[in-house]
Amino acid sequence: MATFTSSLPDKLLNDLAKAATDLKLPKNKIIEKALKIYLEQLERAAYIKSYKRMAKDEDMLLMAEEGMADYLKTLEEFENK
């Protein structure tokens, strides 16, 4: 595990210390969890942005519709067996 050193505003550091005391957790574990959640949210936001961009792309919509038609055809064939 690598070591990381950073500066934080006093208020944020005080809030972190209080949360660590209240939760009986080390500060680094709280920071680790918060950073993990934040990075996951950034990743989700990037996915949403890409889907919104694709929703405006006529070629992508056409490919998606063709894919759904193939999928429905496969389902119908499976049900008829």
Gaussian input, Z-matrix of N, CA and C with variables (Angstrom, degrees):
# hf/3-21g

backbone

0 1
 N
 C     1     B1
 C     2     B2     1     A1
 N     3     B3     2     A2     1     D1
 C     4     B4     3     A3     2     D2
 C     5     B5     4     A4     3     D3
 N     6     B6     5     A5     4     D4
 C     7     B7     6     A6     5     D5
 C     8     B8     7     A7     6     D6
 N     9     B9     8     A8     7     D7
 C    10    B10     9     A9     8     D8
 C    11    B11    10    A10     9     D9
 N    12    B12    11    A11    10    D10
 C    13    B13    12    A12    11    D11
 C    14    B14    13    A13    12    D12
 N    15    B15    14    A14    13    D13
 C    16    B16    15    A15    14    D14
 C    17    B17    16    A16    15    D15
 N    18    B18    17    A17    16    D16
 C    19    B19    18    A18    17    D17
 C    20    B20    19    A19    18    D18
 N    21    B21    20    A20    19    D19
 C    22    B22    21    A21    20    D20
 C    23    B23    22    A22    21    D21
 N    24    B24    23    A23    22    D22
 C    25    B25    24    A24    23    D23
 C    26    B26    25    A25    24    D24
 N    27    B27    26    A26    25    D25
 C    28    B28    27    A27    26    D26
 C    29    B29    28    A28    27    D27
 N    30    B30    29    A29    28    D28
 C    31    B31    30    A30    29    D29
 C    32    B32    31    A31    30    D30
 N    33    B33    32    A32    31    D31
 C    34    B34    33    A33    32    D32
 C    35    B35    34    A34    33    D33
 N    36    B36    35    A35    34    D34
 C    37    B37    36    A36    35    D35
 C    38    B38    37    A37    36    D36
 N    39    B39    38    A38    37    D37
 C    40    B40    39    A39    38    D38
 C    41    B41    40    A40    39    D39
 N    42    B42    41    A41    40    D40
 C    43    B43    42    A42    41    D41
 C    44    B44    43    A43    42    D42
 N    45    B45    44    A44    43    D43
 C    46    B46    45    A45    44    D44
 C    47    B47    46    A46    45    D45
 N    48    B48    47    A47    46    D46
 C    49    B49    48    A48    47    D47
 C    50    B50    49    A49    48    D48
 N    51    B51    50    A50    49    D49
 C    52    B52    51    A51    50    D50
 C    53    B53    52    A52    51    D51
 N    54    B54    53    A53    52    D52
 C    55    B55    54    A54    53    D53
 C    56    B56    55    A55    54    D54
 N    57    B57    56    A56    55    D55
 C    58    B58    57    A57    56    D56
 C    59    B59    58    A58    57    D57
 N    60    B60    59    A59    58    D58
 C    61    B61    60    A60    59    D59
 C    62    B62    61    A61    60    D60
 N    63    B63    62    A62    61    D61
 C    64    B64    63    A63    62    D62
 C    65    B65    64    A64    63    D63
 N    66    B66    65    A65    64    D64
 C    67    B67    66    A66    65    D65
 C    68    B68    67    A67    66    D66
 N    69    B69    68    A68    67    D67
 C    70    B70    69    A69    68    D68
 C    71    B71    70    A70    69    D69
 N    72    B72    71    A71    70    D70
 C    73    B73    72    A72    71    D71
 C    74    B74    73    A73    72    D72
 N    75    B75    74    A74    73    D73
 C    76    B76    75    A75    74    D74
 C    77    B77    76    A76    75    D75
 N    78    B78    77    A77    76    D76
 C    79    B79    78    A78    77    D77
 C    80    B80    79    A79    78    D78
 N    81    B81    80    A80    79    D79
 C    82    B82    81    A81    80    D80
 C    83    B83    82    A82    81    D81
 N    84    B84    83    A83    82    D82
 C    85    B85    84    A84    83    D83
 C    86    B86    85    A85    84    D84
 N    87    B87    86    A86    85    D85
 C    88    B88    87    A87    86    D86
 C    89    B89    88    A88    87    D87
 N    90    B90    89    A89    88    D88
 C    91    B91    90    A90    89    D89
 C    92    B92    91    A91    90    D90
 N    93    B93    92    A92    91    D91
 C    94    B94    93    A93    92    D92
 C    95    B95    94    A94    93    D93
 N    96    B96    95    A95    94    D94
 C    97    B97    96    A96    95    D95
 C    98    B98    97    A97    96    D96
 N    99    B99    98    A98    97    D97
 C   100   B100    99    A99    98    D98
 C   101   B101   100   A100    99    D99
 N   102   B102   101   A101   100   D100
 C   103   B103   102   A102   101   D101
 C   104   B104   103   A103   102   D102
 N   105   B105   104   A104   103   D103
 C   106   B106   105   A105   104   D104
 C   107   B107   106   A106   105   D105
 N   108   B108   107   A107   106   D106
 C   109   B109   108   A108   107   D107
 C   110   B110   109   A109   108   D108
 N   111   B111   110   A110   109   D109
 C   112   B112   111   A111   110   D110
 C   113   B113   112   A112   111   D111
 N   114   B114   113   A113   112   D112
 C   115   B115   114   A114   113   D113
 C   116   B116   115   A115   114   D114
 N   117   B117   116   A116   115   D115
 C   118   B118   117   A117   116   D116
 C   119   B119   118   A118   117   D117
 N   120   B120   119   A119   118   D118
 C   121   B121   120   A120   119   D119
 C   122   B122   121   A121   120   D120
 N   123   B123   122   A122   121   D121
 C   124   B124   123   A123   122   D122
 C   125   B125   124   A124   123   D123
 N   126   B126   125   A125   124   D124
 C   127   B127   126   A126   125   D125
 C   128   B128   127   A127   126   D126
 N   129   B129   128   A128   127   D127
 C   130   B130   129   A129   128   D128
 C   131   B131   130   A130   129   D129
 N   132   B132   131   A131   130   D130
 C   133   B133   132   A132   131   D131
 C   134   B134   133   A133   132   D132
 N   135   B135   134   A134   133   D133
 C   136   B136   135   A135   134   D134
 C   137   B137   136   A136   135   D135
 N   138   B138   137   A137   136   D136
 C   139   B139   138   A138   137   D137
 C   140   B140   139   A139   138   D138
 N   141   B141   140   A140   139   D139
 C   142   B142   141   A141   140   D140
 C   143   B143   142   A142   141   D141
 N   144   B144   143   A143   142   D142
 C   145   B145   144   A144   143   D143
 C   146   B146   145   A145   144   D144
 N   147   B147   146   A146   145   D145
 C   148   B148   147   A147   146   D146
 C   149   B149   148   A148   147   D147
 N   150   B150   149   A149   148   D148
 C   151   B151   150   A150   149   D149
 C   152   B152   151   A151   150   D150
 N   153   B153   152   A152   151   D151
 C   154   B154   153   A153   152   D152
 C   155   B155   154   A154   153   D153
 N   156   B156   155   A155   154   D154
 C   157   B157   156   A156   155   D155
 C   158   B158   157   A157   156   D156
 N   159   B159   158   A158   157   D157
 C   160   B160   159   A159   158   D158
 C   161   B161   160   A160   159   D159
 N   162   B162   161   A161   160   D160
 C   163   B163   162   A162   161   D161
 C   164   B164   163   A163   162   D162
 N   165   B165   164   A164   163   D163
 C   166   B166   165   A165   164   D164
 C   167   B167   166   A166   165   D165
 N   168   B168   167   A167   166   D166
 C   169   B169   168   A168   167   D167
 C   170   B170   169   A169   168   D168
 N   171   B171   170   A170   169   D169
 C   172   B172   171   A171   170   D170
 C   173   B173   172   A172   171   D171
 N   174   B174   173   A173   172   D172
 C   175   B175   174   A174   173   D173
 C   176   B176   175   A175   174   D174
 N   177   B177   176   A176   175   D175
 C   178   B178   177   A177   176   D176
 C   179   B179   178   A178   177   D177
 N   180   B180   179   A179   178   D178
 C   181   B181   180   A180   179   D179
 C   182   B182   181   A181   180   D180
 N   183   B183   182   A182   181   D181
 C   184   B184   183   A183   182   D182
 C   185   B185   184   A184   183   D183
 N   186   B186   185   A185   184   D184
 C   187   B187   186   A186   185   D185
 C   188   B188   187   A187   186   D186
 N   189   B189   188   A188   187   D187
 C   190   B190   189   A189   188   D188
 C   191   B191   190   A190   189   D189
 N   192   B192   191   A191   190   D190
 C   193   B193   192   A192   191   D191
 C   194   B194   193   A193   192   D192
 N   195   B195   194   A194   193   D193
 C   196   B196   195   A195   194   D194
 C   197   B197   196   A196   195   D195
 N   198   B198   197   A197   196   D196
 C   199   B199   198   A198   197   D197
 C   200   B200   199   A199   198   D198
 N   201   B201   200   A200   199   D199
 C   202   B202   201   A201   200   D200
 C   203   B203   202   A202   201   D201
 N   204   B204   203   A203   202   D202
 C   205   B205   204   A204   203   D203
 C   206   B206   205   A205   204   D204
 N   207   B207   206   A206   205   D205
 C   208   B208   207   A207   206   D206
 C   209   B209   208   A208   207   D207
 N   210   B210   209   A209   208   D208
 C   211   B211   210   A210   209   D209
 C   212   B212   211   A211   210   D210
 N   213   B213   212   A212   211   D211
 C   214   B214   213   A213   212   D212
 C   215   B215   214   A214   213   D213
 N   216   B216   215   A215   214   D214
 C   217   B217   216   A216   215   D215
 C   218   B218   217   A217   216   D216
 N   219   B219   218   A218   217   D217
 C   220   B220   219   A219   218   D218
 C   221   B221   220   A220   219   D219
 N   222   B222   221   A221   220   D220
 C   223   B223   222   A222   221   D221
 C   224   B224   223   A223   222   D222
 N   225   B225   224   A224   223   D223
 C   226   B226   225   A225   224   D224
 C   227   B227   226   A226   225   D225
 N   228   B228   227   A227   226   D226
 C   229   B229   228   A228   227   D227
 C   230   B230   229   A229   228   D228
 N   231   B231   230   A230   229   D229
 C   232   B232   231   A231   230   D230
 C   233   B233   232   A232   231   D231
 N   234   B234   233   A233   232   D232
 C   235   B235   234   A234   233   D233
 C   236   B236   235   A235   234   D234
 N   237   B237   236   A236   235   D235
 C   238   B238   237   A237   236   D236
 C   239   B239   238   A238   237   D237
 N   240   B240   239   A239   238   D238
 C   241   B241   240   A240   239   D239
 C   242   B242   241   A241   240   D240

   B1=1.4541
   B2=1.5228
   B3=1.3136
   B4=1.4553
   B5=1.5257
   B6=1.3166
   B7=1.4609
   B8=1.5189
   B9=1.3278
   B10=1.4497
   B11=1.5188
   B12=1.3269
   B13=1.4517
   B14=1.5152
   B15=1.3306
   B16=1.4542
   B17=1.5166
   B18=1.3171
   B19=1.4681
   B20=1.5204
   B21=1.3250
   B22=1.4600
   B23=1.5204
   B24=1.3254
   B25=1.4688
   B26=1.5359
   B27=1.3130
   B28=1.4681
   B29=1.5209
   B30=1.3339
   B31=1.4722
   B32=1.5205
   B33=1.3199
   B34=1.4612
   B35=1.5284
   B36=1.3074
   B37=1.4681
   B38=1.5279
   B39=1.3295
   B40=1.4690
   B41=1.5270
   B42=1.3419
   B43=1.4647
   B44=1.5285
   B45=1.3141
   B46=1.4653
   B47=1.5235
   B48=1.3087
   B49=1.4671
   B50=1.5285
   B51=1.3322
   B52=1.4682
   B53=1.5256
   B54=1.3405
   B55=1.4641
   B56=1.5167
   B57=1.3171
   B58=1.4701
   B59=1.5256
   B60=1.3016
   B61=1.4673
   B62=1.5265
   B63=1.3296
   B64=1.4679
   B65=1.5338
   B66=1.3286
   B67=1.4667
   B68=1.5254
   B69=1.3435
   B70=1.4740
   B71=1.5326
   B72=1.3371
   B73=1.4594
   B74=1.5230
   B75=1.3210
   B76=1.4692
   B77=1.5273
   B78=1.3125
   B79=1.4666
   B80=1.5241
   B81=1.3299
   B82=1.4663
   B83=1.5255
   B84=1.3317
   B85=1.4702
   B86=1.5233
   B87=1.3152
   B88=1.4638
   B89=1.5244
   B90=1.3222
   B91=1.4652
   B92=1.5248
   B93=1.3297
   B94=1.4669
   B95=1.5247
   B96=1.3336
   B97=1.4679
   B98=1.5343
   B99=1.3260
   B100=1.4644
   B101=1.5237
   B102=1.3146
   B103=1.4568
   B104=1.5215
   B105=1.3218
   B106=1.4625
   B107=1.5335
   B108=1.3220
   B109=1.4689
   B110=1.5243
   B111=1.3241
   B112=1.4603
   B113=1.5238
   B114=1.3317
   B115=1.4641
   B116=1.5212
   B117=1.3381
   B118=1.4651
   B119=1.5270
   B120=1.3297
   B121=1.4639
   B122=1.5265
   B123=1.3264
   B124=1.4633
   B125=1.5208
   B126=1.3260
   B127=1.4674
   B128=1.5291
   B129=1.3236
   B130=1.4666
   B131=1.5198
   B132=1.3199
   B133=1.4638
   B134=1.5270
   B135=1.3233
   B136=1.4703
   B137=1.5293
   B138=1.3443
   B139=1.4683
   B140=1.5247
   B141=1.3135
   B142=1.4663
   B143=1.5221
   B144=1.3186
   B145=1.4642
   B146=1.5252
   B147=1.3413
   B148=1.4705
   B149=1.5257
   B150=1.3419
   B151=1.4672
   B152=1.5318
   B153=1.3203
   B154=1.4621
   B155=1.5260
   B156=1.3351
   B157=1.4600
   B158=1.5265
   B159=1.3411
   B160=1.4588
   B161=1.5254
   B162=1.3228
   B163=1.4663
   B164=1.5244
   B165=1.3140
   B166=1.4676
   B167=1.5281
   B168=1.3222
   B169=1.4682
   B170=1.5282
   B171=1.3255
   B172=1.4675
   B173=1.5263
   B174=1.3270
   B175=1.4730
   B176=1.5292
   B177=1.3330
   B178=1.4663
   B179=1.5288
   B180=1.3288
   B181=1.4614
   B182=1.5252
   B183=1.3167
   B184=1.4556
   B185=1.5300
   B186=1.3395
   B187=1.4683
   B188=1.5228
   B189=1.3246
   B190=1.4617
   B191=1.5238
   B192=1.3339
   B193=1.4621
   B194=1.5186
   B195=1.3251
   B196=1.4689
   B197=1.5329
   B198=1.3262
   B199=1.4643
   B200=1.5159
   B201=1.3286
   B202=1.4621
   B203=1.5210
   B204=1.3226
   B205=1.4704
   B206=1.5304
   B207=1.3241
   B208=1.4674
   B209=1.5240
   B210=1.3233
   B211=1.4587
   B212=1.5333
   B213=1.3257
   B214=1.4636
   B215=1.5284
   B216=1.3211
   B217=1.4610
   B218=1.5286
   B219=1.3278
   B220=1.4676
   B221=1.5202
   B222=1.3383
   B223=1.4710
   B224=1.5195
   B225=1.3313
   B226=1.4798
   B227=1.5179
   B228=1.3241
   B229=1.4551
   B230=1.5232
   B231=1.3234
   B232=1.4720
   B233=1.5258
   B234=1.3298
   B235=1.4682
   B236=1.5256
   B237=1.3063
   B238=1.4655
   B239=1.5301
   B240=1.2927
   B241=1.4813
   B242=1.5043
   A1=107.96
   A2=116.56
   A3=122.04
   A4=110.40
   A5=114.96
   A6=121.31
   A7=108.55
   A8=115.76
   A9=122.14
   A10=107.93
   A11=116.41
   A12=121.09
   A13=108.68
   A14=116.57
   A15=120.57
   A16=109.97
   A17=115.03
   A18=121.57
   A19=108.40
   A20=115.21
   A21=121.22
   A22=108.61
   A23=117.20
   A24=119.24
   A25=109.89
   A26=115.39
   A27=120.27
   A28=112.90
   A29=116.89
   A30=120.33
   A31=110.41
   A32=117.00
   A33=120.33
   A34=110.81
   A35=116.26
   A36=119.95
   A37=110.95
   A38=117.03
   A39=120.33
   A40=111.05
   A41=116.42
   A42=120.17
   A43=110.63
   A44=116.45
   A45=121.12
   A46=110.50
   A47=116.81
   A48=120.45
   A49=110.89
   A50=117.00
   A51=120.27
   A52=110.56
   A53=116.83
   A54=119.90
   A55=110.68
   A56=117.07
   A57=120.96
   A58=110.39
   A59=116.00
   A60=120.28
   A61=110.64
   A62=116.41
   A63=121.30
   A64=111.48
   A65=116.06
   A66=120.41
   A67=113.60
   A68=114.45
   A69=120.16
   A70=110.37
   A71=113.99
   A72=121.81
   A73=109.13
   A74=116.93
   A75=118.56
   A76=110.39
   A77=115.93
   A78=120.86
   A79=111.59
   A80=116.68
   A81=118.60
   A82=111.81
   A83=118.09
   A84=120.44
   A85=111.15
   A86=116.99
   A87=120.64
   A88=109.68
   A89=116.77
   A90=120.70
   A91=110.26
   A92=116.91
   A93=121.40
   A94=110.92
   A95=116.76
   A96=121.11
   A97=110.92
   A98=116.79
   A99=120.57
   A100=110.87
   A101=117.39
   A102=120.96
   A103=111.19
   A104=116.12
   A105=120.41
   A106=110.61
   A107=116.81
   A108=121.53
   A109=110.15
   A110=117.11
   A111=121.12
   A112=111.04
   A113=117.56
   A114=120.63
   A115=111.44
   A116=117.86
   A117=120.87
   A118=110.84
   A119=116.88
   A120=120.86
   A121=110.78
   A122=117.28
   A123=120.57
   A124=110.86
   A125=116.01
   A126=120.11
   A127=110.50
   A128=117.02
   A129=120.34
   A130=111.55
   A131=116.28
   A132=120.22
   A133=110.59
   A134=116.77
   A135=120.20
   A136=110.28
   A137=116.90
   A138=120.07
   A139=110.91
   A140=116.50
   A141=120.61
   A142=110.11
   A143=116.09
   A144=120.26
   A145=110.95
   A146=116.63
   A147=119.26
   A148=110.77
   A149=117.52
   A150=119.95
   A151=111.06
   A152=116.51
   A153=119.49
   A154=110.47
   A155=116.12
   A156=119.92
   A157=109.96
   A158=117.23
   A159=120.89
   A160=111.41
   A161=116.94
   A162=120.54
   A163=111.44
   A164=117.06
   A165=121.26
   A166=111.93
   A167=116.85
   A168=121.77
   A169=108.81
   A170=116.68
   A171=121.12
   A172=112.21
   A173=117.81
   A174=120.25
   A175=111.21
   A176=116.70
   A177=120.52
   A178=110.42
   A179=116.53
   A180=119.70
   A181=111.07
   A182=116.71
   A183=120.93
   A184=110.66
   A185=116.55
   A186=119.55
   A187=111.23
   A188=117.03
   A189=120.65
   A190=110.89
   A191=116.70
   A192=120.39
   A193=111.22
   A194=116.89
   A195=120.26
   A196=110.17
   A197=115.87
   A198=120.06
   A199=111.95
   A200=117.24
   A201=121.06
   A202=110.64
   A203=116.94
   A204=120.06
   A205=109.38
   A206=117.03
   A207=120.59
   A208=111.07
   A209=116.59
   A210=121.23
   A211=110.40
   A212=117.49
   A213=121.00
   A214=111.12
   A215=116.93
   A216=120.91
   A217=110.18
   A218=117.06
   A219=121.35
   A220=111.00
   A221=116.75
   A222=120.76
   A223=111.33
   A224=115.34
   A225=119.63
   A226=110.69
   A227=117.85
   A228=121.31
   A229=111.12
   A230=116.05
   A231=120.88
   A232=110.62
   A233=117.07
   A234=120.80
   A235=111.34
   A236=118.12
   A237=122.48
   A238=113.28
   A239=117.94
   A240=119.85
   A241=110.67
   D1=136.01
   D2=-179.64
   D3=-86.45
   D4=157.73
   D5=176.47
   D6=-102.48
   D7=138.40
   D8=-179.41
   D9=-129.36
   D10=131.89
   D11=178.52
   D12=-118.02
   D13=135.84
   D14=-178.39
   D15=-148.85
   D16=164.19
   D17=174.47
   D18=-105.74
   D19=144.47
   D20=177.01
   D21=-130.40
   D22=151.13
   D23=173.55
   D24=-60.27
   D25=147.19
   D26=-176.47
   D27=-53.94
   D28=-44.10
   D29=-178.40
   D30=-61.67
   D31=-44.04
   D32=-179.67
   D33=-65.06
   D34=-41.04
   D35=178.76
   D36=-65.12
   D37=-38.81
   D38=177.18
   D39=-65.79
   D40=-41.25
   D41=177.35
   D42=-63.45
   D43=-39.56
   D44=178.00
   D45=-63.76
   D46=-44.74
   D47=179.68
   D48=-61.99
   D49=-41.14
   D50=178.70
   D51=-65.16
   D52=-44.57
   D53=178.87
   D54=-61.77
   D55=-40.16
   D56=179.47
   D57=-62.46
   D58=-41.78
   D59=178.28
   D60=-66.20
   D61=-47.93
   D62=-178.54
   D63=-61.38
   D64=-41.59
   D65=-176.22
   D66=-89.39
   D67=-6.94
   D68=-177.72
   D69=55.63
   D70=46.11
   D71=178.23
   D72=-127.65
   D73=151.11
   D74=174.16
   D75=-68.06
   D76=148.29
   D77=-179.37
   D78=-57.80
   D79=-39.54
   D80=-178.01
   D81=-63.41
   D82=-32.03
   D83=177.99
   D84=-69.65
   D85=-37.48
   D86=177.22
   D87=-65.88
   D88=-45.05
   D89=178.56
   D90=-62.52
   D91=-42.94
   D92=179.93
   D93=-59.39
   D94=-47.24
   D95=-179.73
   D96=-65.63
   D97=-43.63
   D98=-179.65
   D99=-63.19
   D100=-41.12
   D101=179.60
   D102=-67.14
   D103=-40.00
   D104=178.01
   D105=-61.11
   D106=-46.09
   D107=178.72
   D108=-62.05
   D109=-44.10
   D110=-179.30
   D111=-62.36
   D112=-44.88
   D113=-179.91
   D114=-65.28
   D115=-36.12
   D116=175.58
   D117=-64.17
   D118=-38.94
   D119=177.98
   D120=-65.74
   D121=-39.13
   D122=176.42
   D123=-62.48
   D124=-41.31
   D125=178.98
   D126=-64.10
   D127=-44.61
   D128=177.41
   D129=-61.20
   D130=-41.14
   D131=179.29
   D132=-63.13
   D133=-37.68
   D134=178.10
   D135=-65.76
   D136=-41.28
   D137=177.15
   D138=-62.14
   D139=-45.78
   D140=-179.97
   D141=-60.13
   D142=-44.44
   D143=179.52
   D144=-61.04
   D145=-41.44
   D146=-179.34
   D147=-68.30
   D148=-38.10
   D149=178.18
   D150=-66.63
   D151=-38.80
   D152=177.60
   D153=-65.09
   D154=-38.62
   D155=178.32
   D156=-66.37
   D157=-40.86
   D158=179.00
   D159=-67.10
   D160=-31.53
   D161=-179.04
   D162=-64.05
   D163=-21.58
   D164=178.92
   D165=-95.32
   D166=-4.95
   D167=-177.44
   D168=-94.02
   D169=111.08
   D170=-175.54
   D171=-60.97
   D172=-37.23
   D173=179.11
   D174=-64.69
   D175=-40.35
   D176=179.36
   D177=-66.87
   D178=-40.82
   D179=178.57
   D180=-63.17
   D181=-41.19
   D182=179.22
   D183=-63.22
   D184=-43.64
   D185=178.07
   D186=-62.89
   D187=-40.46
   D188=179.42
   D189=-64.30
   D190=-42.38
   D191=178.93
   D192=-64.56
   D193=-40.66
   D194=177.61
   D195=-63.63
   D196=-40.81
   D197=178.33
   D198=-63.25
   D199=-39.97
   D200=178.75
   D201=-66.97
   D202=-37.20
   D203=178.38
   D204=-63.20
   D205=-43.30
   D206=177.59
   D207=-63.33
   D208=-40.24
   D209=-179.99
   D210=-64.35
   D211=-45.17
   D212=178.74
   D213=-63.02
   D214=-38.65
   D215=177.77
   D216=-62.96
   D217=-41.74
   D218=177.73
   D219=-62.73
   D220=-41.69
   D221=178.46
   D222=-62.66
   D223=-43.59
   D224=179.35
   D225=-62.64
   D226=-42.40
   D227=178.27
   D228=-62.62
   D229=-39.54
   D230=179.56
   D231=-65.46
   D232=-40.79
   D233=-179.20
   D234=-68.15
   D235=-29.75
   D236=-178.24
   D237=-81.18
   D238=-4.61
   D239=-179.67
   D240=-78.30

